[in-house]
Amino acid sequence: MVIQPGEFPVVVQAYQPSGSEDLFVAEQVVYNQAEADVFTSRHTGLLIKARKPNASELQTATNYHAPAPRRSRGIGAGFIIVLLLIALIVAGFATGWIQRNLDI
């Protein structure tokens, strides 16, 4: 399925032909030809239809289309270091090492 560049975004839908009516299978808002090609290849053998999205579909699709925020790996490493320090302090108090060396 080839879609002209000026027509994007487009809602592509896959239907399973069944007698007198078509059964809905899947739907996706696509923003370029590559996304449309992936959708059509994933639903090979099904009837593919394309239409313009309405305003609510565009709003919902843009919310889901945004990339997920990335987490910082430094927070995880810092958390592990803090846990190790706490474990060492607990072990030091449990064995009496801290009390002997700090004269507590």
DSSP file (Angstrom, degrees, kcal/mol; ACC not computed):
  #  RESIDUE AA STRUCTURE BP1 BP2  ACC     N-H-->O    O-->H-N    N-H-->O    O-->H-N    TCO  KAPPA ALPHA  PHI   PSI    X-CA   Y-CA   Z-CA
    1    1 A M              0   0    0      0, 0.0     2,-0.5     0, 0.0    39,-0.1   0.000 360.0 360.0 360.0 120.2    0.0    0.0    0.0
    2    2 A V        -     0   0    0     34,-0.0     2,-0.4    35,-0.0    31,-0.0  -0.889 360.0-168.2-104.7 127.8    1.5    3.3   -1.1
    3    3 A I        -     0   0    0     -2,-0.5    30,-0.1     7,-0.0     5,-0.1  -0.945  26.6-114.7-116.0 134.7    0.4    6.5    0.6
    4    4 A Q    >   -     0   0    0     -2,-0.4     3,-2.0     1,-0.1     4,-0.4  -0.394  25.4-120.1 -67.4 143.1    1.3    9.9   -0.8
    5    5 A P  G >  S+     0   0    0      0, 0.0     3,-0.9     0, 0.0    -1,-0.1   0.801 110.5  56.9 -57.2 -32.1    3.6   11.9    1.5
    6    6 A G  G 3  S+     0   0    0      1,-0.2    -2,-0.1     3,-0.0    -3,-0.0   0.576  96.5  65.8 -76.7  -7.8    1.0   14.8    1.8
    7    7 A E  G <  S+     0   0    0     -3,-2.0    -1,-0.2    45,-0.0    -3,-0.1   0.567  80.4 146.5 -91.3  -9.6   -1.7   12.5    3.2
    8    8 A F    <   +     0   0    0     -3,-0.9    23,-0.1    -4,-0.4     2,-0.1  -0.425  40.5  54.5 -74.4 150.2    0.1   11.5    6.4
    9    9 A P  S    S+     0   0    0      0, 0.0     2,-0.3     0, 0.0    22,-0.2   0.583  76.0 168.0 -75.1 153.4   -0.9   10.9    9.2
   10   10 A V  E     -A   30   0A   0     20,-2.0    20,-3.1    42,-0.2     2,-0.6  -0.975  35.1-129.9-134.7 144.6   -3.3    8.1    8.1
   11   11 A V  E     -AB  29  51A   0     40,-3.2    40,-2.1    -2,-0.3     2,-0.4  -0.873  25.5-164.1 -93.6 120.1   -5.2    5.5   10.1
   12   12 A V  E     -AB  28  50A   0     16,-2.8    16,-2.2    -2,-0.6     2,-0.4  -0.889   6.0-168.6-105.3 139.1   -4.7    2.0    8.5
   13   13 A Q  E     -AB  27  49A   0     36,-3.1    36,-2.6    -2,-0.4     2,-0.4  -0.954  12.5-146.5-129.0 144.5   -7.0   -0.8    9.5
   14   14 A A  E     -AB  26  48A   0     12,-2.8    11,-2.9    -2,-0.4    12,-1.4  -0.937  18.1-174.9-112.4 132.8   -6.9   -4.5    8.9
   15   15 A Y  E     -AB  24  47A   0     32,-2.9    32,-2.7    -2,-0.4     9,-0.2  -0.958  23.1-135.5-127.0 144.9  -10.1   -6.5    8.3
   16   16 A Q  E     -A   23   0A   0      7,-3.2     7,-2.7    -2,-0.4     2,-0.2  -0.893  29.4-127.9 -96.0 113.6  -10.6  -10.3    7.9
   17   17 A P  E     +A   22   0A   0      0, 0.0     2,-0.3     0, 0.0     5,-0.2  -0.440  36.0 172.4 -63.1 129.4  -13.0  -10.9    5.0
   18   18 A S  E >   -A   21   0A   0      3,-1.5     3,-1.8    -2,-0.2     2,-0.3  -0.762  50.1 -73.7-145.5  93.3  -15.9  -13.0    6.2
   19   19 A G  T 3  S-     0   0    0     -2,-0.3    -1,-0.1     1,-0.3     3,-0.0  -0.371 114.7  -3.1  62.2-118.5  -18.9  -13.7    4.0
   20   20 A S  T 3  S+     0   0    0     -2,-0.3     2,-0.3    -3,-0.1    -1,-0.3   0.629 133.1  37.2 -86.2 -14.3  -21.1  -10.6    3.8
   21   21 A E  E <  S-A   18   0A   0     -3,-1.8    -3,-1.5    -5,-0.1     2,-0.4  -0.924  76.3-119.0-136.6 162.1  -19.1   -8.4    6.2
   22   22 A D  E     -A   17   0A   0     -2,-0.3     2,-0.5    -5,-0.2    -2,-0.0  -0.851  23.7-136.5-102.5 134.4  -15.5   -7.8    7.2
   23   23 A L  E     -A   16   0A   0     -7,-2.7    -7,-3.2    -2,-0.4     2,-0.1  -0.784  23.0-120.6 -92.8 128.0  -14.3   -8.5   10.8
   24   24 A F  E     +A   15   0A   0     -2,-0.5    -9,-0.2    -9,-0.2     3,-0.1  -0.435  38.5 165.4 -67.7 135.2  -12.1   -5.8   12.3
   25   25 A V  E     -     0   0A   0    -11,-2.9     2,-0.3     1,-0.4   -10,-0.2   0.736  55.6 -13.0-116.2 -51.8   -8.7   -7.0   13.3
   26   26 A A  E     -A   14   0A   0    -12,-1.4   -12,-2.8    17,-0.1    -1,-0.4  -0.979  47.1-162.9-155.7 161.6   -6.3   -4.1   14.0
   27   27 A E  E     +A   13   0A   0     -2,-0.3     2,-0.3   -14,-0.2   -14,-0.2  -0.994  10.7 172.9-149.6 144.6   -5.8   -0.3   13.6
   28   28 A Q  E     -A   12   0A   0    -16,-2.2   -16,-2.8    -2,-0.3     2,-0.6  -0.982  30.5-128.7-153.8 142.7   -2.8    2.0   13.7
   29   29 A V  E     -A   11   0A   0     -2,-0.3     2,-0.3   -18,-0.2   -18,-0.2  -0.839  33.2-163.0 -88.7 123.8   -2.1    5.7   13.1
   30   30 A V  E     -A   10   0A   0    -20,-3.1   -20,-2.0    -2,-0.6     3,-0.1  -0.857  20.2-170.3-113.0 147.0    0.9    5.8   10.8
   31   31 A Y  S    S+     0   0    0     -2,-0.3     2,-0.3   -22,-0.2   -23,-0.1   0.465  70.6  17.1-113.6  -6.5    3.1    8.9   10.2
   32   32 A N  S  > S-     0   0    0    -22,-0.1     4,-1.6     1,-0.1    -1,-0.1  -0.958  82.6 -96.8-156.5 173.5    5.2    7.7    7.3
   33   33 A Q  H  > S+     0   0    0     -2,-0.3     4,-2.6     1,-0.2     5,-0.2   0.838 117.1  59.7 -67.0 -33.7    5.5    5.0    4.6
   34   34 A A  H  > S+     0   0    0      1,-0.2     4,-2.2     2,-0.2    -1,-0.2   0.919 106.0  47.4 -62.3 -43.3    7.8    2.8    6.6
   35   35 A E  H  > S+     0   0    0      1,-0.2     4,-2.1     2,-0.2    -1,-0.2   0.893 111.9  50.8 -64.6 -38.8    5.2    2.5    9.4
   36   36 A A  H  X S+     0   0    0     -4,-1.6     4,-2.5     1,-0.2    -2,-0.2   0.902 109.6  50.6 -64.1 -41.0    2.5    1.7    6.8
   37   37 A D  H  X S+     0   0    0     -4,-2.6     4,-2.3     2,-0.2    -2,-0.2   0.895 109.3  50.4 -64.7 -40.3    4.7   -1.0    5.3
   38   38 A V  H  X S+     0   0    0     -4,-2.2     4,-2.0     2,-0.2    -1,-0.2   0.920 111.7  48.6 -63.5 -43.0    5.3   -2.6    8.7
   39   39 A F  H  X S+     0   0    0     -4,-2.1     4,-1.4     1,-0.2    -2,-0.2   0.933 113.0  46.3 -62.8 -47.0    1.6   -2.6    9.4
   40   40 A T  H  < S+     0   0    0     -4,-2.5     6,-0.2     1,-0.2    -1,-0.2   0.866 112.8  49.4 -67.4 -34.9    0.7   -4.2    6.1
   41   41 A S  H >< S+     0   0    0     -4,-2.3     3,-1.0     1,-0.2    -1,-0.2   0.856 109.2  52.9 -71.4 -32.7    3.4   -6.8    6.3
   42   42 A R  H 3< S+     0   0    0     -4,-2.0    -1,-0.2     1,-0.3    -2,-0.2   0.802 115.8  40.8 -68.6 -28.6    2.3   -7.7    9.8
   43   43 A H  T >< S+     0   0    0     -4,-1.4     3,-1.7    -5,-0.2    -1,-0.3  -0.263  82.5 164.8-115.8  44.6   -1.3   -8.2    8.5
   44   44 A T  T <   +     0   0    0     -3,-1.0     3,-0.1     1,-0.2    -3,-0.1  -0.360  64.9  26.4 -62.8 138.0   -0.5   -9.9    5.2
   45   45 A G  T 3  S+     0   0    0      1,-0.4    -1,-0.2    -5,-0.1     2,-0.2   0.328 100.4 105.9  90.9  -7.0   -3.5  -11.6    3.7
   46   46 A L  S <  S-     0   0    0     -3,-1.7     2,-0.5    -6,-0.2    -1,-0.4  -0.653  81.9 -98.1-101.1 161.3   -6.0   -9.3    5.3
   47   47 A L  E     -B   15   0A   0    -32,-2.7   -32,-2.9    -2,-0.2     2,-0.5  -0.677  40.5-156.0 -77.0 124.0   -8.0   -6.5    3.8
   48   48 A I  E     -B   14   0A   0     -2,-0.5     2,-0.3   -34,-0.2   -34,-0.2  -0.901  12.9-178.1-108.1 128.7   -6.2   -3.2    4.5
   49   49 A K  E     -B   13   0A   0    -36,-2.6   -36,-3.1    -2,-0.5     2,-0.4  -0.925   8.5-157.7-122.3 150.1   -8.1    0.1    4.5
   50   50 A A  E     +B   12   0A   0     -2,-0.3     2,-0.3   -38,-0.2   -38,-0.2  -0.969  17.3 161.3-127.9 144.7   -6.8    3.6    5.0
   51   51 A R  E     -B   11   0A   0    -40,-2.1   -40,-3.2    -2,-0.4    -2,-0.0  -0.968  43.6 -90.4-152.3 164.7   -8.6    6.8    6.1
   52   52 A K        -     0   0    0     -2,-0.3   -42,-0.2   -42,-0.2     2,-0.1  -0.600  46.9-119.5 -76.4 137.8   -7.9   10.2    7.6
   53   53 A P        -     0   0    0      0, 0.0     2,-0.1     0, 0.0    -1,-0.1  -0.449  21.5-125.7 -76.7 152.0   -7.9   10.3   11.4
   54   54 A N     >  -     0   0    0     -2,-0.1     4,-2.1     1,-0.1     5,-0.2  -0.377  35.7 -92.6 -87.3 177.3  -10.3   12.5   13.3
   55   55 A A  H  > S+     0   0    0      1,-0.2     4,-2.2     2,-0.2     5,-0.2   0.872 123.6  50.0 -61.8 -41.5   -9.2   15.0   15.9
   56   56 A S  H  > S+     0   0    0      1,-0.2     4,-2.4     2,-0.2    -1,-0.2   0.876 110.4  50.5 -68.4 -35.7   -9.5   12.7   19.0
   57   57 A E  H  > S+     0   0    0      2,-0.2     4,-2.7     1,-0.2    -1,-0.2   0.889 110.1  50.4 -67.1 -38.3   -7.6    9.9   17.2
   58   58 A L  H  X S+     0   0    0     -4,-2.1     4,-2.3     2,-0.2    -2,-0.2   0.916 111.3  48.2 -65.1 -42.2   -4.8   12.3   16.4
   59   59 A Q  H  X S+     0   0    0     -4,-2.2     4,-1.5     2,-0.2    -2,-0.2   0.933 115.5  44.1 -63.6 -46.2   -4.6   13.6   20.0
   60   60 A T  H  X S+     0   0    0     -4,-2.4     4,-1.7     1,-0.2    -2,-0.2   0.905 113.9  50.6 -65.2 -41.8   -4.5   10.0   21.4
   61   61 A A  H  X S+     0   0    0     -4,-2.7     4,-1.9     1,-0.2    -2,-0.2   0.880 108.0  51.7 -66.9 -38.2   -2.0    8.9   18.8
   62   62 A T  H  X S+     0   0    0     -4,-2.3     4,-0.8     1,-0.2    -1,-0.2   0.839 107.3  54.1 -69.6 -29.9    0.4   11.7   19.4
   63   63 A N  H  < S+     0   0    0     -4,-1.5     3,-0.3     1,-0.2    -1,-0.2   0.899 115.7  38.4 -66.8 -39.6    0.3   11.0   23.1
   64   64 A Y  H  < S+     0   0    0     -4,-1.7    -2,-0.2     1,-0.2    -1,-0.2   0.727 109.5  62.3 -82.1 -22.1    1.3    7.4   22.5
   65   65 A H  H  < S+     0   0    0     -4,-1.9    -1,-0.2    -5,-0.2    -2,-0.2   0.672  80.0 101.0 -79.4 -17.0    3.7    8.2   19.7
   66   66 A A  S  < S-     0   0    0     -4,-0.8     2,-0.0    -3,-0.3    -3,-0.0  -0.428  83.2-106.6 -69.8 141.4    6.0   10.3   21.9
   67   67 A P        -     0   0    0      0, 0.0    -1,-0.1     0, 0.0     3,-0.1  -0.357  36.8-104.1 -68.6 148.9    9.2    8.4   23.0
   68   68 A A        -     0   0    0      1,-0.1     2,-0.0    -3,-0.1    -3,-0.0  -0.430  41.7 -99.9 -70.7 144.1    9.3    7.3   26.6
   69   69 A P        -     0   0    0      0, 0.0     2,-0.3     0, 0.0    -1,-0.1  -0.375  39.3-121.1 -65.1 144.5   11.5    9.4   28.9
   70   70 A R        -     0   0    0     -3,-0.1     2,-0.3    -2,-0.0     0, 0.0  -0.657  19.3-133.2 -90.0 142.1   14.9    7.8   29.6
   71   71 A R        -     0   0    0     -2,-0.3     2,-0.4     1,-0.0    -1,-0.0  -0.623  20.2-115.9 -90.1 151.6   16.1    7.0   33.0
   72   72 A S     >  -     0   0    0     -2,-0.3     4,-0.6     1,-0.1     3,-0.5  -0.728  11.9-152.5 -86.3 134.4   19.5    7.9   34.3
   73   73 A R  H  > S+     0   0    0     -2,-0.4     4,-1.7     1,-0.2     5,-0.2   0.699  88.9  73.2 -78.8 -19.0   21.7    4.9   35.1
   74   74 A G  H  > S+     0   0    0      1,-0.2     4,-2.3     2,-0.2    -1,-0.2   0.813  90.2  57.9 -64.8 -30.4   23.6    7.0   37.7
   75   75 A I  H  > S+     0   0    0     -3,-0.5     4,-2.2     2,-0.2    -1,-0.2   0.909 105.9  48.9 -67.2 -41.7   20.7    6.8   40.1
   76   76 A G  H  X S+     0   0    0     -4,-0.6     4,-1.9     2,-0.2    -2,-0.2   0.909 112.8  46.8 -64.7 -42.7   20.7    3.0   40.1
   77   77 A A  H  X S+     0   0    0     -4,-1.7     4,-2.1     2,-0.2    -2,-0.2   0.896 112.4  50.4 -66.7 -40.0   24.5    2.9   40.8
   78   78 A G  H  X S+     0   0    0     -4,-2.3     4,-2.3     1,-0.2    -2,-0.2   0.883 108.2  53.2 -63.9 -38.4   24.2    5.5   43.6
   79   79 A F  H  X S+     0   0    0     -4,-2.2     4,-2.2     2,-0.2    -1,-0.2   0.901 108.8  49.1 -63.6 -41.6   21.4    3.5   45.2
   80   80 A I  H  X S+     0   0    0     -4,-1.9     4,-2.3     2,-0.2    -2,-0.2   0.900 110.2  51.1 -65.3 -41.1   23.5    0.3   45.2
   81   81 A I  H  X S+     0   0    0     -4,-2.1     4,-2.3     2,-0.2    -2,-0.2   0.915 110.0  49.4 -63.2 -43.0   26.5    2.2   46.8
   82   82 A V  H  X S+     0   0    0     -4,-2.3     4,-2.3     1,-0.2    -1,-0.2   0.908 110.5  50.7 -62.7 -42.1   24.2    3.6   49.5
   83   83 A L  H  X S+     0   0    0     -4,-2.2     4,-2.4     1,-0.2    -1,-0.2   0.903 109.7  50.4 -62.6 -40.7   22.8    0.1   50.2
   84   84 A L  H  X S+     0   0    0     -4,-2.3     4,-2.4     2,-0.2    -2,-0.2   0.908 110.0  50.0 -63.6 -41.6   26.4   -1.3   50.5
   85   85 A L  H  X S+     0   0    0     -4,-2.3     4,-2.3     2,-0.2    -2,-0.2   0.913 110.8  49.2 -62.7 -42.5   27.4    1.5   52.9
   86   86 A I  H  X S+     0   0    0     -4,-2.3     4,-2.5     1,-0.2    -1,-0.2   0.912 110.8  50.6 -63.3 -41.8   24.3    0.8   55.1
   87   87 A A  H  X S+     0   0    0     -4,-2.4     4,-2.5     1,-0.2    -2,-0.2   0.900 110.6  49.3 -63.4 -40.2   25.2   -2.9   55.1
   88   88 A L  H  X S+     0   0    0     -4,-2.4     4,-2.5     2,-0.2    -2,-0.2   0.900 111.0  49.3 -65.5 -40.1   28.8   -2.2   56.1
   89   89 A I  H  X S+     0   0    0     -4,-2.3     4,-2.3     2,-0.2     5,-0.2   0.921 112.2  47.9 -64.9 -43.7   27.6    0.1   58.9
   90   90 A V  H  X S+     0   0    0     -4,-2.5     4,-2.4     1,-0.2    -2,-0.2   0.926 113.5  47.6 -62.9 -44.1   25.2   -2.5   60.2
   91   91 A A  H  X S+     0   0    0     -4,-2.5     4,-2.1     1,-0.2     6,-0.3   0.888 110.4  53.3 -64.4 -38.2   27.8   -5.3   60.0
   92   92 A G  H  X>S+     0   0    0     -4,-2.5     6,-1.2     1,-0.2     4,-1.0   0.901 112.5  42.9 -63.6 -41.6   30.3   -3.0   61.8
   93   93 A F  H  <5S+     0   0    0     -4,-2.3    -2,-0.2     2,-0.2    -1,-0.2   0.881 112.4  54.2 -70.7 -37.6   27.9   -2.3   64.7
   94   94 A A  H  <5S+     0   0    0     -4,-2.4    -2,-0.2     1,-0.2    -1,-0.2   0.869 114.9  39.0 -65.9 -36.5   26.9   -6.0   64.9
   95   95 A T  H  <5S-     0   0    0     -4,-2.1    -1,-0.2    -5,-0.2    -2,-0.2   0.629 109.1-120.4 -88.4 -14.1   30.5   -7.2   65.2
   96   96 A G  T  X5S+     0   0    0     -4,-1.0     4,-2.2    -5,-0.2     5,-0.2   0.476  76.7 124.8  88.5   3.0   31.6   -4.4   67.5
   97   97 A W  H  ><S+     0   0    0     -5,-0.9     4,-2.3    -6,-0.3     5,-0.2   0.905  73.4  48.4 -62.3 -43.9   34.3   -3.2   65.1
   98   98 A I  H  > S+     0   0    0     -6,-1.2     4,-2.1     1,-0.2     6,-0.2   0.907 111.5  49.8 -65.0 -42.0   32.9    0.4   64.9
   99   99 A Q  H  >>S+     0   0    0     -7,-0.4     5,-1.5     1,-0.2     4,-0.7   0.901 113.1  46.7 -64.9 -40.9   32.6    0.7   68.7
  100  100 A R  H  <5S+     0   0    0     -4,-2.2     3,-0.2     1,-0.2    -2,-0.2   0.920 117.8  40.7 -66.5 -44.4   36.3   -0.6   69.2
  101  101 A N  H  <5S+     0   0    0     -4,-2.3    -2,-0.2     1,-0.2    -1,-0.2   0.758 123.3  37.8 -79.7 -25.6   37.8    1.7   66.5
  102  102 A L  H  <5S-     0   0    0     -4,-2.1    -1,-0.2    -5,-0.2    -2,-0.2   0.390 103.3-125.1-105.3   2.5   35.8    4.8   67.4
  103  103 A D  T  <5       0   0    0     -4,-0.7    -3,-0.2    -3,-0.2    -4,-0.1   0.918 360.0 360.0  53.5  49.7   35.8    4.3   71.2
  104  104 A I      <       0   0    0     -5,-1.5    -4,-0.1    -6,-0.2    -5,-0.1   0.410 360.0 360.0 -94.4 360.0   32.0    4.5   71.4
